Amino acid sequence: MIIKNLRHADKTQAIELFFNTYSKKHQEYVLPNLEIISMLNALKEKGYKLGIFTGKSSKSLEISLHSLDLEDLFDCKLTGDDVTKPKPHPEGIRKVLNLLGSNSDETIFLGDSDADIISGKQAGVYTIGVHWLPNIQTAQFSVQPDIVFEDISEFLNYFPDSI
């Protein structure tokens, strides 16, 4: 986004400054959510494949996962840098499915934005709308997910045999 929109002559320096600041300030603004981390670890221990697809850049995701100590948790990491068509297009989810060797009918996709739910629906996966974090992206989904969970305990109770 910076590369596409910044008109300053020295984009490279501006991008370096952004990522340095993002890295230094990340822990100040994004606190680890122990419930989410526990849930993800439980899923991983049960043998579930975990993938992440975000519109963030690869560098931003790397910084976030490192800051939250989640670097080794995901079997597949895909970012906006890895697709030609961003969400809500289903390209990213389809790529994750392919990389994980998973079928759409055996996949659950959790998202907190309209773009997440729309891309999940278009990829043919079961969609779960989540409002787990204080700064939710979409308070009301314009396209209904298969189910919505307001907190993690609802999710855990819904899939008790899985987790």
C-alpha positions as CSV (number, residue, x, y, z in Angstrom):
1,M,0.0,0.0,0.0
2,I,2.8,2.4,0.8
3,I,4.6,1.6,-2.4
4,K,1.5,2.2,-4.5
5,N,0.4,5.4,-2.8
6,L,3.5,7.2,-1.6
7,R,4.7,9.9,-3.9
8,H,7.8,10.8,-2.1
9,A,11.1,10.4,-4.0
10,D,12.6,8.0,-1.5
11,K,10.0,5.3,-1.0
12,T,12.6,2.8,0.2
13,Q,13.6,4.9,3.1
14,A,10.0,5.6,4.0
15,I,9.1,1.9,4.0
16,E,12.1,1.1,6.2
17,L,11.0,3.8,8.6
18,F,7.5,2.4,8.6
19,F,8.6,-1.2,9.4
20,N,11.1,-0.1,12.0
21,T,8.4,1.9,13.8
22,Y,5.9,-0.9,13.3
23,S,8.3,-3.4,14.9
24,K,9.2,-1.1,17.8
25,K,5.7,-0.1,18.6
26,H,3.9,-3.4,17.9
27,Q,3.9,-4.7,21.5
28,E,2.7,-1.3,22.7
29,Y,-0.5,-1.4,20.6
30,V,-1.1,-5.1,20.0
31,L,-1.2,-7.2,23.2
32,P,-1.2,-11.0,23.1
33,N,-4.6,-12.5,23.5
34,L,-4.0,-15.6,25.7
35,E,-7.3,-17.1,24.9
36,I,-6.7,-17.1,21.2
37,I,-3.1,-18.4,21.7
38,S,-4.4,-21.2,23.9
39,M,-7.1,-22.1,21.4
40,L,-4.7,-22.1,18.5
41,N,-2.2,-24.3,20.5
42,A,-5.0,-26.7,21.4
43,L,-6.1,-27.0,17.8
44,K,-2.4,-27.6,16.7
45,E,-2.0,-30.2,19.5
46,K,-5.1,-32.0,18.2
47,G,-3.4,-32.3,14.8
48,Y,-5.4,-29.6,12.9
49,K,-3.6,-27.8,10.1
50,L,-3.6,-24.1,10.7
51,G,-3.3,-21.5,8.0
52,I,-3.3,-17.8,8.1
53,F,-4.3,-15.5,5.2
54,T,-4.1,-11.8,5.7
55,G,-4.1,-8.7,3.6
56,K,-1.0,-7.5,5.5
57,S,2.4,-7.6,3.8
58,S,4.7,-10.4,4.4
59,K,7.0,-8.2,6.5
60,S,4.1,-6.9,8.6
61,L,2.9,-10.4,9.3
62,E,6.4,-11.5,10.2
63,I,6.7,-8.6,12.7
64,S,3.3,-9.4,14.2
65,L,3.9,-13.1,14.5
66,H,7.3,-12.5,16.0
67,S,6.0,-9.9,18.5
68,L,3.1,-12.3,19.6
69,D,5.4,-15.3,19.7
70,L,3.3,-17.2,17.1
71,E,5.9,-17.7,14.4
72,D,5.9,-21.5,14.4
73,L,2.2,-22.0,15.0
74,F,0.9,-21.9,11.4
75,D,1.5,-24.6,8.8
76,C,0.8,-22.0,6.0
77,K,1.2,-18.2,6.0
78,L,-0.2,-16.2,3.1
79,T,-0.2,-12.5,2.8
80,G,-1.4,-9.8,0.4
81,D,2.0,-10.0,-1.2
82,D,1.2,-13.6,-2.3
83,V,-1.9,-12.9,-4.3
84,T,-2.8,-10.9,-7.3
85,K,-6.4,-10.4,-6.2
86,P,-6.9,-9.3,-2.6
87,K,-9.9,-10.2,-0.4
88,P,-12.8,-10.4,-0.9
89,H,-11.6,-12.4,-3.9
90,P,-11.2,-16.1,-2.9
91,E,-7.7,-16.5,-4.5
92,G,-5.9,-16.4,-1.1
93,I,-8.1,-18.9,0.6
94,R,-7.8,-21.3,-2.4
95,K,-4.0,-20.9,-2.3
96,V,-4.0,-21.8,1.4
97,L,-6.2,-24.8,0.8
98,N,-3.8,-26.0,-1.9
99,L,-0.7,-25.4,0.3
100,L,-2.3,-27.3,3.2
101,G,-3.6,-30.1,1.0
102,S,-7.1,-29.4,2.3
103,N,-10.5,-29.5,0.6
104,S,-13.0,-26.7,1.0
105,D,-15.6,-29.0,2.6
106,E,-13.2,-29.9,5.4
107,T,-12.1,-26.3,6.1
108,I,-13.2,-23.7,8.6
109,F,-12.3,-20.1,7.9
110,L,-12.5,-17.5,10.8
111,G,-12.7,-13.8,10.0
112,D,-13.6,-10.5,11.5
113,S,-14.3,-8.5,8.4
114,D,-16.8,-8.5,5.5
115,A,-13.9,-9.2,3.1
116,D,-13.0,-12.3,5.1
117,I,-16.5,-13.7,5.0
118,I,-17.1,-12.9,1.4
119,S,-13.8,-14.6,0.3
120,G,-14.6,-17.6,2.5
121,K,-18.1,-17.9,1.0
122,Q,-16.7,-17.6,-2.6
123,A,-14.0,-20.3,-1.8
124,G,-16.7,-22.6,-0.6
125,V,-15.5,-23.0,3.0
126,Y,-17.4,-22.9,6.3
127,T,-17.2,-19.3,7.5
128,I,-17.1,-18.2,11.1
129,G,-17.5,-14.5,11.9
130,V,-15.7,-13.5,15.0
131,H,-15.9,-10.5,17.3
132,W,-13.2,-11.5,19.7
133,L,-11.0,-8.5,19.8
134,P,-11.8,-5.0,21.2
135,N,-11.2,-3.4,17.8
136,I,-13.4,-5.5,15.6
137,Q,-13.3,-4.8,11.9
138,T,-17.0,-5.4,11.1
139,A,-19.7,-5.1,13.8
140,Q,-22.4,-6.3,11.4
141,F,-21.5,-8.6,8.5
142,S,-23.1,-7.6,5.2
143,V,-22.9,-11.3,4.1
144,Q,-23.9,-13.7,6.8
145,P,-21.2,-16.1,7.9
146,D,-22.3,-19.7,8.6
147,I,-22.1,-18.8,12.3
148,V,-20.9,-15.8,14.4
149,F,-19.1,-16.1,17.8
150,E,-18.8,-13.1,20.1
151,D,-16.2,-14.8,22.3
152,I,-13.8,-17.7,22.2
153,S,-15.6,-19.8,24.8
154,E,-18.6,-20.0,22.4
155,F,-16.3,-21.3,19.7
156,L,-14.8,-23.9,22.0
157,N,-18.2,-25.0,23.2
158,Y,-19.5,-25.3,19.7
159,F,-16.6,-27.7,18.7
160,P,-16.1,-29.5,22.0
161,D,-14.8,-32.7,20.5
162,S,-12.3,-30.9,18.3
163,I,-10.6,-28.9,21.0
